[in-house]
């Protein structure tokens, strides 16, 4: 397969570009619409349908016979960036130029689909297959936007194929394991803002400088490509008694080596070359501890604590080992400093069965950011998020269940962004502002038992 990704600076959404407000960093929580209705609380301890293996492979032992589950979640983000771009250069005679840097709706809507299958092989062995994603990102501004020099487009699509196997150790204890086959495809780019033409028009600017500066909208850096990598996951489920269950699951990190091509004035000097290269990208490991408690015949509570090893995502470096190298014979280039930290998510949910046909769900979650204020960037404007979710299940037939969920996610607290860079060693460019926004998630899941 011809790989084409050198800069995948950010990672993965199974099915379409995704957005930074779902979970910390560019992690996705949206693995099923069933869990969406309870803010994904208690997922590693709950086995509503075949999608349960997406969080904890040991839960396959809770699924009898042969089962299918598929659905999708439609993501509608409203993410805005507010701030100013400041230019400082000796060419400006000691002055600083300030330019409005606001950007609205920097993320598009997207559909996130999923598919799951489970098969009981014997009284103790269970097999499953999951197709979903745990990471994703897509943000962008116009090529001539004031902040485009920091990044005008970042997009990553990933799909995870996940075969799972579970074993019933005792009547109360189950274990499971699975392989994570992850495909990632992405792009990151930066372009020349409109204010570059403003610099060219300043009286007294040397002709050599005006020639060196590319026209507004020109590509400065562009990198894109893809890769496939392997990981693994483990899980356990403990049925404490008929009304209480605990679940624990661990998903390993996955190391992608996104190799493909780079271009843009910074790399090719305007010669329109395709330069071979690659960017190492490690998707972090994550763990969930969850509980399920049947309080009455009709009412249950569930909770989760999630941890993600985001400290592995420090920086994005592009390497160019081939014969053709960027201008100045550069063998590598620091694309972006990110400096993420480990993050936590806390969720509490409830389920209530109105009848044999209808059930109701609700949940709330707090998703802590993976980045400190001093390291937040325009391309990944991460922040703390509050989840508010409701959902329902309807038994269409004895073997067919329809689940639906709606979630509102609100960024909470202040989320300042302060970035700076040097433009061709001629000007210091900085952005000072903040990000704010919210997201609506709407999903449906159809599950069938044979």
N, C-alpha and C positions, 0 to 999 in steps of 0.2 A: 504494500500500500504506500502510495506516495504521501509522505507526511508534509504538512505545511503549517507549522506553527512556530514561530520563533517568539512570540512574545506573550502569548497567553498570560498576561499578567494577572489574570484573575480567573476564576474558574467556573464553573460549571452549573448548568441547569439542565436537567435532562432533556428537555424538549424544546426549549425556546429560551431566549434570553430571560434572565431572572433578575431580581432586584435586591437591593441591600437591606430592605426592611423586613425580610422574612425571619431570618435568624441571624446570629452574630456573624460578622464578616460577610462572606458570600455563601453561607451554609443555608440549605433548604430544609424546612420541616415538613413540607407538603407531600407526604408519601401516600396519603389516602384521604378521601373526603369523609370517611367514617370517623377518623381521629380529628379531623378539622372541626367538627361540631363540639368537641370538648377541649379545644386548644391543645390537642395532642398530650393530654394529661393521662398518665398511667399506661402509655402505649406498650412498654416492655413487659407488662403484666396482663394485657388484655388480648383476647383472641376472638374478635367479632367475626372475622372472615379470613380468607387466605392472605390478606394484606398484612396480618400480624407478623409474618416472618420478615417483613421489611425492617422492623425494629429488633425483633428477638427471634432467632431461628428455633429456639426451644419451644416456642408457642405452637409449632406445628403439631405437637402431640395433643393439643386441645381440639384439633380439627379432624373430625371423623370422615371416612370415605374419601371422595374426590371432590374438590372445590375449586371454583374460579372466582376471581374478583378483578374488576377493571373499572376505571373511571378517570376523572380529571379534575383539576382545580384551575379555575380561571383567575388570574392575578391582575388586579387593577391598581397600580401604584400612582400616587401623586407626590412626587419628590421634587422639591425646589432647593436651589442654591441661591443664597443672598450674600452679596459682598462686593468688594472693590479690588481691582487690579492696579497696582502701583508700579510705575517705571522710574528707575533712577539710573542715570548714566552721565559720564563726563560730557557726552555729546549734547546734553540738555542744559549745560551751563550751571550745574548744581541744582537745577529744579527737579521736582518730582511730579510726574503726570499721573493723575488718578482717573481711572476709567471704570464705569459701572460694570460689574461682573455678574449680575443676577442671571439665573437660568431657571426656567420653569419646566416642569414635566420632563425631567432628564431620563426617565425610564418608561418604556412602552408596556402596554398590556401583553399578556402571554398566557397560553394554555399549557398546563403541566399535566401530562397524562401518566398513567401507571397501569401495570398488569401483574397479576399474581396467580399462581397455580399451586395446589397442594394435593398430595396423594398419600393415603395411608397404605403402607406396604405390608404391615403386620400389626400385631398388638403392641409392638414396641418400636418399630421403625417407621419413620415418616419422611417423605421427600417433598421438596418444594422448589419453585422458581419465582424469582422476583425481577421485574424490570422497572426501574425507577431512577431517581437521582437524589443526591444529598448535597449538591453544591451548584451554584449558578449565579450569574451576574450579567447585567447589561445596562450601561449608562451611556449617554451621549449628548453632545451639544453641536451646534452648527460649526462648520469648518472654519468660519471667520469669527466665531464668538470670542469675547475677550479672554476667556479661560481656556481656549482650545490648545494653547501652548502646553498646558499641564495634562492634556488628554481630551481629544474630541470624541473618541469612541473606545469603549471597552466592552467586549462581549465574549461569553464563553458558553458553550453548550456541552453537557455531558450526559451520557447514558450509562447506567450501571446494570449489567447482567449478573444475577446473583443466584446460583444454585445452592440449595440448603439441604441439610440432613439433620434430623432430630432423633433422639433415643429416649425412651421412657425408662429411667433407671429404676424407680420404684413407683408405687401408686401415687406418690406426692411429689416426686422430684424428676425433672426432665432436663436434658442438656441438648444443645444444638450447635452446629457450626456451618459456615458457608464460605464460598469463594466470592470475591468482589472483582469482577472484570469490568474495568472502567474505561470508557472511551471519552476523550475530551477534544473539543475543537474550539478554537477561540481566536480573537483578534484584539490588538490594542494599537492605538494610533494617536498621534498629536499633529496639529496643523498650525499654520501661521495665522494669528488673529488679524483682524482688520486694522488694529492700531499699529501694525508694522508699517503700513503705508503712511501713517501719521509721522512716524520717525523719519521716514525717507524724505518727507516734505519739509522737515525743519531746516531753515536757512543755515548754511554753514556746514551741514553734514557732508563729510568727504564723499566723493563719487565712488571710491572703492567700497565704502560702507553700503551705499544704496544698491550697488551691484551685488554685494554679498548677501544682502537680506532678500529672502524669497518673496514673491508676491503673496498677498493675503489669500488665504485658503489653500496654499500649497501644503503638500504633505511634508512634515518634518521627520517623523518617524512612523513607520508602519511595520507591524510584525503579525504574522498569522500562521496557523498550522494545526496539527493534531497529533495525538498519541494514544496508545493503549497500555494500561498497566494493571497489575494484579495486587489485590489485597485479600484480607480474610476477616471473618467475624466469629465471635463466640457468644453463646447465651445460655442462661439457666432460668428455670421456672420452678418455684416452690409453692405448692398448694398447702398452706399452713393448716387450714381446715376447709370445709366446704364453702365458707363465706369469705375467706381471706387468701390472697395470693400475692407473692412477691416475684418480681422479674428483674434480672440483671443482664445487660448486653454490652458488648464491647466491639467496636468496628475499628480495624487497624487503619493506620495512615496508608495512603497510596501515593507513590512517587512517579509522577509523569515527567517525561523528558520531551517537552513540546518542541519538536524540531521542524523547520520549514524554511520560510523566507522572510527577509526584512528589506525595507526600502525607505525612500524619503531622502530629503536633502542632507540631513545630518549624516546618513550612512553612505549615500552614493554620490554626494556632491552635485546632485541634479543630473546625473548621467543615466538615470532610469534603469539601474541594474537591479537584478534580483540576487540578493546575497544570502547564501545558505547559512543557517545557524540554528541554535536551539536555546530554550529557556527551561532549566530545571524548575519544577513546581511540585511541591509536596502538599497533598490534601491531608488535613489533620485527622488524627484518630479522634473518636468520640465514644462516650460511655453514657448509659442511662440506667438509673435505679428507679424502679416503679413499683407501685402497690395498687391493689384492687380490693375493695371492701364492700361486700353485699350486706347492707345494714338492715334491709327488710326484703320481703319478696319482690317489691316493686322499685326499690331505691338503692343505688350504689354510689360510692365515692371512690375516686382514684386520683393518684398524684404521681409526679415525676420530678426527678432532679437530673439534669443533663450537664455534662462537662465536655468541652471541646478543646483539643490541644493546639490552639491557634498560635502558640509561640513559635511554631516551626515556620510560620510565614513572616519572614523578616524583610526580605527584599527580592526584587526580580532582576536577574542579571541575564543578559543575552550574550551568548558565546558564538563566535564566528570562526570555526576551525578550518574551513575550506581554503582553497587557493584564492578565491575572490574575497577580499576583506573590505570593510568600510574605508572611507577617506582617512588617511593618516595611518593606514595599516593597523587599525584598532582590532585587537583579538577578542575583546569583550566590552560590554557597555552596561553600566548600572541603569536599568530602565526606571526603577521606582523603589524608593524606600517605603516600607509599610510598617514594620515593627509592631506586629500584632502581639496580643497577650492571650493567655488561656481565658475562656469565657464560661459562664454558667447560665442555665435556664431553669426556672422553677414554674411548675404548672399544677393547678388543682382543678379537677372537673367532677361532674356528676351525671348520672344517667337515671332516668325514671321511665318505667314501663306503664303506659296508660292502659294497655290491653295486650292481647296476643298479636295485635296487628300494628299498633303504634308505640314508638318509644321517643323520648325527648332527651337531648343532651345539652350541656352548657359547660363552659370552662373559662378560666382566666390564667394568663401566664405572664411572667416577666422575663424578658430575654436581655441579658446584659451584653453590652458592647464588647467587641474584641480589640478595641483600640483606645489608647489614651488621647486626651484632647490635643496634645502637642504633635501627635503622629497621624491625625485624621487627614485624609486626602480627598480631593474632588472626585477622583475616579472610583473610590470606595468610601463614600461618606457614611460610615457606620455609626450607629447610635443605640442607646437603650430603647427597647420597644415594649409596649404593653399590649397584650392580646386579650380580646373579648370575643367569645365564640358561642354560637348556638347551633343546634342541629337536630335532625329527626331521622328516624328509621321507619320504613313502611314495608310490611310483609306483603308483597304483591301476590305471592303464591307460597305453598308450603316449602318450596325449595328455592324461592327467588326473593331477594331482599334489596330494596332501594334505600340508600343512605344519602342524606343531603346535609350540607353544612355551610355556614356563613361566618366569616371572621372579620373583625375590624382591628387593624394594627395601627397604633399611634406611637410616633417617636416621642419619647419623654425626656425632659431635662434639656439643657443646653448642649449643642453639638458644634463647637467652633471649628473652623478650618483655617489653617495658616500654612501656606506653601510658598516656597520661593525657589528660584532657579536663575542661572546666568544664561543670557542670550548671546551666543557666539562671542563671549568674553567682552561684550560691548555694553551690556545693560543688565541691571539686576531687576528681575521681575518677581513680584510677590502678590499673593492673593490673601485677603483677610475677610473672612465672612463666617457663615454658618449654614448648616443644612437643616431642613425641617420637612415633614411630610407625613403621609399616612398611606395605608394600603387596605383595599377590600379584597377578600378572597371568597370565592363562591365555588362550591364543588359538589359533585355527585358521584356515587359509587354503586355499581350493580354487582351483586354477589349471588352465585348459584351453587347449590349443593347437589351432587348426583347421588 
